[in-house]
C-alpha cells in the first residue's frame, strides 16, 4: 500500500507544524511484531509529544542501541516500549542498524503487529524515491518475517 498523508499538529505556546509523508506499507506474514518507530532526525519534540501520547510506554531507547551501531545511534532515534527490549534487540541487529543508517537514512520506519511502514518525510516523489522505499521495505519485511523473536 502506498499513501500520502498530511497532518497538522498543535502544541500550546507553539505555532502549528504541518507534516507530509509518503508512506509505503508492507504486510508481514507474522502478526506479533512489537511497536518500533525509527526516526532519522526528520521530526521535532512537538511531533514526538503528539505521536506517542496515545501509545503508552513508547520511549526513546536510542542510547540502548548505540553499542549495536554508532552510525545508527548518530543518525537515528529508536522508540519502543522498554518491555519489548529483547524483541527489539532481535529485530535491530548490527546489520540492520548499519544498513538503515548508511544507505537508507533518508526514511523513517515503523514496525507493529503485522506490518512495516517506510516514511518519506516531505520528500519529492520520484521514481528513485519509490524504488528505494520499496527496496528497503521489502528487505525489512523479509527480515521481520524470518527473525526469531524471544
N, C-alpha and C positions, 0 to 999 in steps of 0.2 A: 504494500500500500504506500502511496506517495501523496502527501498533502502539504498545503501551505497553511500556516497558522499565524495569526496576529493576535497580540494580547497587549492591553494597556494596563499597567499596574500603578496603583496609587498607594502612597505611604504618607502618613501625617507629617506635615512640615517640609515635604519634598515635592518637586514638580513631577507630574505623571511621566512615566517612562513607557515607550512603546517598543515592543519586541516583535520580530518577524522571523519565522523559521520555515525552512523546507524540511519536512520530516519523512524519512523512509522507515517503514515498519516491516520487519521480517518476522514472521511467525515461527516459533520453535516447535519441535516435536515434544518437548517436555513442558511441564506446567508448574514446576516447583522452584523457579528462579527467585532469589532474594532481590529486593529492590535496591538497585545501584544506579547512581547518577554520576557521570564523569563529565566535568566541565573543563574545557580547555581555555579558561580565563575569558569567556565571552560575556559573563554576567557579573552583576554587582551585588552588594549586600541587600539592596531592596528586592532584587529578584529572588535571592535565596530565602529571605524572610517570607515572601509571598508564596513561593513554590513549595516550601516544605512545611508550612504552617499546618496543613491538613494531613501530613504524613508523619504521624507520631514516631518518634525515635530516630528519624533520619538526622545524621550529624556528619560533620566534616571529619573524615577518617584519613585524610591525605598523609598526615605525619606517620601513621602506622604502615604506610606503603612506601615510604621513602627508601627503605632498605631493598625493596624489590627492584626499583629503578630510580636513580637520582634524576634522570631526564624526565621521567613521568611525574615525579614529585614537583619538579620545577615548572613543567608546562601544564599540568592538570590538577584539578581538585576532585577528590573522590568522596561522594556522600553515600552513606548507607546506615543501616541500623547497627550499632555496635554488637548486638546479639547475633548478627549474621556474619561476624568477622571471619569465622572459619570458612564459611561458604564463599564469601567474597575473596578470601585469600586463595581458594582453589580456582576461582574464575580468573582473577587478575594475577597471572603468573608473570615472571620476569619477561618472557617472550611477548605476551600480550601487552604488558605495560610499555615495553620498549617500542614495539611496532606502532602502537597508538601514538606515543609521544614523538617518535621520529618521523613517521610517514603520514599520519592522519590526524595531527593536532588541530587541523582546521575545523574539525567537527566535535560535537558533544555526543554523549551516548547515555542511553538509559536501558537497563535490563529490569524486567519484572515479570512474574508469572510465566507467561508463555510467549514473550516477545522481546525483541531487541529493537530499539529505536536509534536512528542516526539523525542528528540535528545539524543542519547547516544554518548557522545564525547570521541573518542579514546578508546572506551571500547572493551574488548574482547567479541566477540559474543558467547553467551552461551544460553542454554535453559532458565536459570533463568533470564538473561537479557531480552530476548524476552518476557517471561511471564510477567515480571514487566512492560515492556514498554506497552504491550497490556492492562494489568490491569489498569494502571494509565491513559492511553489514552482513553479507553472506559469509565472509570469513569468521566474523564474531558469532553468528548464529551456529555455524558448524562447530566452532569451539564450545559454545554453550551446550549444544546438544550432546557432545561427546565427553565433557568433563564429568568426573565423578565428584559429586558434592558430598561433603561429610554430613 
